[in-house]
Amino acid sequence: MKRPTFNEINITPLTDIFLVLLIIMMVIAPMLDQQGLKLAIPEYVEQNEQNQNEESKILTVIVDENNNYYIDDVQIPVNNLKDEITQRTKILNEGLMIEVMGNSNHGAVVKLMDIARNTGVKAISITEI
């Protein structure tokens, strides 16, 4: 007696694999939206530089090629940066302007942004000088 030949493909294991992959993607997808930085592009407004300095309440930090931080032309060590930003943002409370020199390290800028965000700065702008 011969057994009948089986001519159909069993797709049950295939559907199980697809369902597991679908569940994994549904769990991971919301986590992907939480990463990244929220950046807002500032509008360019041409003003007199003297007039801007009198009215501006924005703290400016310069990052040079050697990844040193400067506030008002005074070099600030990394370990004092958080205290300095906290103290100065009490007066200059409209945000932080990071002026980056061309060859500075990306990590130094991100470290400054993290420190500023942890001290409560809400608006951060970056420009290259």
MOJO-V506175 format. One line per field, one symbol per residue. ss: DSSP state (a for helix, b for strand, c for the rest). psi: psi as a letter, one per 30 degrees, with the letter a starting at -180 (. if undefined). burial: # if it has 16 or more other ideal C-beta (glycine too) atoms within 10 Angstrom, else .. Layout:
ss = ???
psi = ???
burial = ???
//
This chain:
ss = cccccccccccaaaaaaaaaaaaaaaaaaaaaacccccccccccccccaaaaaaaccbbbbbbcccccbbbccbbbcaaaaaaaaaaaccccccbbbbbbcccccaaaaaaaaaaaaacccccbbbbbc
psi = kkkkkjgkkjgeeeeeeeeeeeeeeeeeefffffllkjkkklkkjklkeeeeeefkhkkkkkjafghkkkkhgkkkleffeeeeeeeffeeigfakkjjkleglkeeeeeeeeeeeeffgkekkkklk.
burial = ..........................................................######..#.#.#....#....#..##..##..#..######...#...##.###.##..#.#..#.....
//
